[in-house]
């Protein structure tokens, strides 16, 4: 089973923005609560900063789902 990727359109995306854009949480308030509750991990470490900038290469895990961040212009998967 391969890990799905999220391709950045710009230089970075915030953790909260990723959760909303990848449709892992329906509303921003839900995304904020999940992050604040320690339910999100970046590269295996719990992350509670909703403004954490993801620039490519990171693996984000939430509720049994994982998604790999792909930097803009990086065509490798």
KATA-V364042 format. One record per residue. N is the residue number from 1. RES is the residue in three letters. OMEGA is omega in whole degrees, 0 to 359 (999 if undefined). Layout:
n:N res:RES omega:OMEGA
n:N res:RES omega:OMEGA
//
This chain:
n:1 res:UNK omega:181
n:2 res:UNK omega:179
n:3 res:UNK omega:178
n:4 res:UNK omega:179
n:5 res:UNK omega:173
n:6 res:UNK omega:182
n:7 res:UNK omega:177
n:8 res:UNK omega:175
n:9 res:UNK omega:179
n:10 res:UNK omega:183
n:11 res:UNK omega:182
n:12 res:UNK omega:171
n:13 res:UNK omega:177
n:14 res:UNK omega:179
n:15 res:UNK omega:178
n:16 res:UNK omega:179
n:17 res:UNK omega:178
n:18 res:UNK omega:182
n:19 res:UNK omega:178
n:20 res:UNK omega:183
n:21 res:UNK omega:180
n:22 res:UNK omega:178
n:23 res:UNK omega:176
n:24 res:UNK omega:175
n:25 res:UNK omega:185
n:26 res:UNK omega:184
n:27 res:UNK omega:179
n:28 res:UNK omega:181
n:29 res:UNK omega:177
n:30 res:UNK omega:178
n:31 res:UNK omega:179
n:32 res:UNK omega:181
n:33 res:UNK omega:179
n:34 res:UNK omega:179
n:35 res:UNK omega:181
n:36 res:UNK omega:181
n:37 res:UNK omega:178
n:38 res:UNK omega:182
n:39 res:UNK omega:183
n:40 res:UNK omega:177
n:41 res:UNK omega:175
n:42 res:UNK omega:182
n:43 res:UNK omega:175
n:44 res:UNK omega:180
n:45 res:UNK omega:179
n:46 res:UNK omega:181
n:47 res:UNK omega:180
n:48 res:UNK omega:177
n:49 res:UNK omega:182
n:50 res:UNK omega:179
n:51 res:UNK omega:179
n:52 res:UNK omega:182
n:53 res:UNK omega:177
n:54 res:UNK omega:187
n:55 res:UNK omega:179
n:56 res:UNK omega:179
n:57 res:UNK omega:182
n:58 res:UNK omega:175
n:59 res:UNK omega:182
n:60 res:UNK omega:180
n:61 res:UNK omega:180
n:62 res:UNK omega:174
n:63 res:UNK omega:178
n:64 res:UNK omega:178
n:65 res:UNK omega:174
n:66 res:UNK omega:177
n:67 res:UNK omega:180
n:68 res:UNK omega:179
n:69 res:UNK omega:179
n:70 res:UNK omega:180
n:71 res:UNK omega:177
n:72 res:UNK omega:179
n:73 res:UNK omega:179
n:74 res:UNK omega:183
n:75 res:UNK omega:179
n:76 res:UNK omega:179
n:77 res:UNK omega:999
//
